[in-house]
Amino acid sequence: MGLIHWVFDAQLSIGNQTILWREVIGNLFGLLSALGGMRRRVWAWPVGIVGNVLLLTVFLGVAFGTPNPVNLLGQAGRQIMFIAVSAYGWWRWTHRPSAQSEVVEPSWASGRTRLLLVAAMIGGTLALTPVFRALGSYEPVWSDAWIFVGSILATYGMAKGWTEFWLIWVAVDIVGVPLLFSAGYYASGLMYAFYGVFTLAGFFVWKRRNAVLRPTLETVGA
């Protein structure tokens, strides 16, 4: 229990700013999960879930008595949705014909699926913005809604093995960095900035994998 209490209460002070260690640790688990996802490893899912649980307690600042009184309901809510979607991804990646560690091969989403993803991103943001505003989320509320919707779509895309999911993460990070800094979540803002570069690199890694697989699939189909 001593370790749990330390993780929950430990703080890092930089000038007049206070950063919770569980915010830092939660984001590091998220980064490790993203690395596992890029390498297509099953352990990416449970590692990500641990990070989600930690960050859930961070973004509900008022409820958990943290130094930062700002509630980001989209950030908090997406941790819950992450856990649910990650459980699905974990199940999907482990139900495979072989016991290999690389459990999914990247593929491109269809044109129809891409249109649906864009529509879901925009429509979901428009629908959730007034809901989050009514619940008292931090302004600009549309940014919080955008991050929430994009995070769910990106995690689902990762579970399905769509290469485009990395680009959704880039779109999330572009909005997330300024929002988190303005709300005082500096550790998460810095990690989002790093995620933006990392997710773009992940896209090109999966894209190259697609290029390798395509001639093989065409040969088999022939």
C-alpha positions as CSV (number, residue, x, y, z in Angstrom):
1,M,0.0,0.0,0.0
2,G,2.9,2.3,0.6
3,L,3.8,2.4,-3.1
4,I,0.2,3.1,-4.1
5,H,0.0,6.0,-1.6
6,W,3.3,7.4,-3.0
7,V,2.1,7.2,-6.6
8,F,-1.2,8.9,-5.6
9,D,0.2,11.7,-3.5
10,A,3.8,12.4,-4.9
11,Q,4.2,15.8,-6.5
12,L,6.9,17.6,-8.4
13,S,7.2,21.3,-7.9
14,I,8.7,23.5,-10.6
15,G,8.7,27.1,-9.7
16,N,5.1,27.9,-8.6
17,Q,3.7,24.9,-10.6
18,T,2.9,21.6,-9.1
19,I,2.9,18.4,-11.3
20,L,1.6,15.1,-10.0
21,W,3.9,12.2,-10.5
22,R,0.9,10.0,-11.5
23,E,0.4,12.4,-14.4
24,V,4.0,11.8,-15.5
25,I,3.8,8.1,-14.9
26,G,0.4,7.7,-16.6
27,N,1.7,9.5,-19.7
28,L,4.9,7.3,-19.7
29,F,2.7,4.2,-19.6
30,G,0.7,5.8,-22.5
31,L,4.0,6.3,-24.5
32,L,5.1,2.8,-23.8
33,S,1.7,1.5,-25.0
34,A,2.1,3.6,-28.2
35,L,5.5,2.0,-28.7
36,G,4.1,-1.4,-28.3
37,G,1.3,-0.5,-30.7
38,M,3.8,0.6,-33.3
39,R,5.6,-2.7,-33.0
40,R,2.3,-4.6,-32.9
41,R,2.8,-6.2,-29.5
42,V,-0.1,-7.5,-27.3
43,W,1.3,-6.0,-24.1
44,A,0.6,-2.5,-25.5
45,W,-3.0,-2.9,-24.4
46,P,-2.7,-3.8,-20.7
47,V,0.1,-1.3,-20.3
48,G,-2.1,1.4,-21.8
49,I,-4.9,0.5,-19.4
50,V,-2.7,1.1,-16.4
51,G,-1.8,4.5,-17.8
52,N,-5.5,5.3,-18.4
53,V,-6.4,4.5,-14.8
54,L,-3.7,6.8,-13.5
55,L,-4.7,9.7,-15.8
56,L,-8.4,9.3,-15.0
57,T,-7.6,10.3,-11.4
58,V,-5.5,13.3,-12.7
59,F,-8.0,14.9,-15.0
60,L,-10.8,14.7,-12.4
61,G,-8.8,17.2,-10.3
62,V,-11.7,18.4,-8.1
63,A,-13.0,14.9,-7.3
64,F,-9.6,13.6,-6.3
65,G,-8.4,16.7,-4.5
66,T,-5.4,17.3,-6.7
67,P,-3.5,20.6,-6.8
68,N,-5.0,21.5,-10.2
69,P,-8.7,22.4,-9.7
70,V,-9.5,22.3,-13.5
71,N,-11.7,19.4,-14.7
72,L,-11.1,18.3,-18.3
73,L,-14.2,16.0,-18.7
74,G,-13.2,15.0,-22.2
75,Q,-9.8,14.0,-21.0
76,A,-11.2,12.1,-18.0
77,G,-14.0,10.5,-20.0
78,R,-11.7,9.3,-22.7
79,Q,-9.7,7.3,-20.1
80,I,-12.8,5.3,-19.3
81,M,-13.5,4.8,-23.0
82,F,-9.8,3.9,-23.6
83,I,-10.2,1.1,-21.0
84,A,-13.3,-0.3,-22.8
85,V,-11.8,0.0,-26.3
86,S,-8.4,-1.3,-25.1
87,A,-10.1,-4.4,-23.7
88,Y,-11.6,-5.0,-27.1
89,G,-8.3,-4.4,-28.8
90,W,-6.6,-6.8,-26.3
91,W,-9.2,-9.4,-27.1
92,R,-8.9,-8.9,-30.9
93,W,-5.1,-9.1,-31.0
94,T,-5.0,-12.3,-28.8
95,H,-7.6,-14.2,-30.9
96,R,-5.4,-15.1,-33.8
97,P,-4.4,-18.3,-35.5
98,S,-0.8,-18.4,-34.3
99,A,1.1,-17.5,-31.1
100,Q,3.4,-15.0,-32.8
101,S,4.2,-11.8,-30.9
102,E,3.3,-9.7,-34.0
103,V,-0.5,-10.1,-33.9
104,V,-1.9,-7.7,-36.5
105,E,-0.7,-6.7,-40.0
106,P,-1.4,-3.1,-40.9
107,S,-3.9,-2.4,-43.6
108,W,-5.5,0.7,-45.2
109,A,-9.1,1.5,-44.3
110,S,-11.5,1.6,-47.2
111,G,-12.5,4.9,-48.7
112,R,-16.0,4.5,-47.2
113,T,-14.4,3.9,-43.7
114,R,-12.3,7.0,-44.0
115,L,-15.3,9.1,-44.8
116,L,-17.1,7.6,-41.8
117,L,-14.1,8.4,-39.5
118,V,-14.0,12.0,-40.7
119,A,-17.8,12.3,-40.2
120,A,-17.6,10.7,-36.7
121,M,-14.7,13.0,-35.7
122,I,-16.6,16.2,-36.7
123,G,-20.1,15.1,-35.8
124,G,-19.0,13.7,-32.4
125,T,-17.2,16.9,-31.6
126,L,-20.2,19.0,-32.4
127,A,-22.5,16.7,-30.4
128,L,-20.4,16.5,-27.3
129,T,-19.3,20.2,-27.1
130,P,-22.6,21.4,-25.5
131,V,-22.7,18.4,-23.3
132,F,-19.2,19.0,-21.9
133,R,-19.9,22.7,-21.5
134,A,-23.1,22.0,-19.5
135,L,-21.0,19.7,-17.3
136,G,-18.5,22.4,-16.6
137,S,-15.5,21.4,-18.7
138,Y,-12.6,23.7,-19.4
139,E,-12.8,26.2,-22.3
140,P,-12.5,25.9,-25.2
141,V,-14.8,23.0,-24.7
142,W,-14.8,22.0,-28.4
143,S,-11.1,21.1,-28.0
144,D,-11.8,18.8,-25.1
145,A,-14.6,17.2,-27.2
146,W,-12.3,16.9,-30.2
147,I,-9.6,15.1,-28.2
148,F,-12.2,12.8,-26.6
149,V,-13.7,11.7,-30.0
150,G,-10.4,11.5,-31.8
151,S,-8.9,9.4,-29.0
152,I,-11.7,6.8,-29.2
153,L,-11.5,6.6,-33.0
154,A,-7.7,6.3,-33.0
155,T,-7.8,3.5,-30.4
156,Y,-10.5,1.6,-32.3
157,G,-8.5,2.1,-35.5
158,M,-5.5,0.6,-33.8
159,A,-7.5,-2.4,-32.7
160,K,-8.7,-2.9,-36.3
161,G,-5.2,-2.5,-37.7
162,W,-5.9,0.6,-39.8
163,T,-2.8,2.6,-40.6
164,E,-4.8,5.8,-40.7
165,F,-5.2,5.6,-36.9
166,W,-1.8,7.3,-36.5
167,L,-3.0,10.3,-38.4
168,I,-6.0,10.6,-36.1
169,W,-3.6,10.7,-33.2
170,V,-1.7,13.5,-34.9
171,A,-5.0,15.5,-35.2
172,V,-5.7,14.9,-31.5
173,D,-2.2,16.0,-30.5
174,I,-2.3,19.3,-32.5
175,V,-5.4,20.4,-30.5
176,G,-4.4,18.7,-27.2
177,V,-1.0,20.5,-26.7
178,P,-2.3,24.1,-26.4
179,L,-5.4,22.9,-24.4
180,L,-3.4,21.1,-21.8
181,F,-0.8,23.9,-21.4
182,S,-3.6,26.5,-21.0
183,A,-5.3,24.2,-18.3
184,G,-2.0,23.8,-16.4
185,Y,-1.4,20.1,-17.2
186,Y,2.2,20.7,-18.2
187,A,3.4,17.2,-18.0
188,S,0.6,16.0,-20.3
189,G,1.1,18.9,-22.6
190,L,4.8,18.1,-23.1
191,M,4.0,14.4,-23.6
192,Y,1.3,15.3,-26.2
193,A,4.0,17.4,-28.1
194,F,6.2,14.3,-28.1
195,Y,3.3,12.1,-29.0
196,G,2.7,14.2,-32.1
197,V,6.2,13.5,-33.4
198,F,6.0,9.8,-32.3
199,T,2.6,9.2,-33.9
200,L,3.7,10.7,-37.2
201,A,6.8,8.3,-37.1
202,G,4.4,5.4,-36.3
203,F,2.4,6.2,-39.4
204,F,5.4,5.9,-41.6
205,V,6.5,2.7,-39.9
206,W,3.0,1.1,-40.6
207,K,2.9,2.6,-44.1
208,R,6.3,0.9,-45.0
209,R,4.9,-2.3,-43.6
210,N,1.9,-2.0,-45.9
211,A,4.2,-1.5,-48.8
212,V,6.1,-4.7,-47.9
213,L,2.8,-6.7,-47.4
214,R,1.1,-5.6,-50.6
215,P,3.2,-7.4,-53.2
216,T,3.0,-10.5,-51.0
217,L,-0.8,-10.4,-50.8
218,E,-1.0,-9.7,-54.6
219,T,1.2,-12.7,-55.3
220,V,-1.0,-14.9,-53.1
221,G,-4.1,-13.6,-54.7
222,A,-2.7,-14.3,-58.2
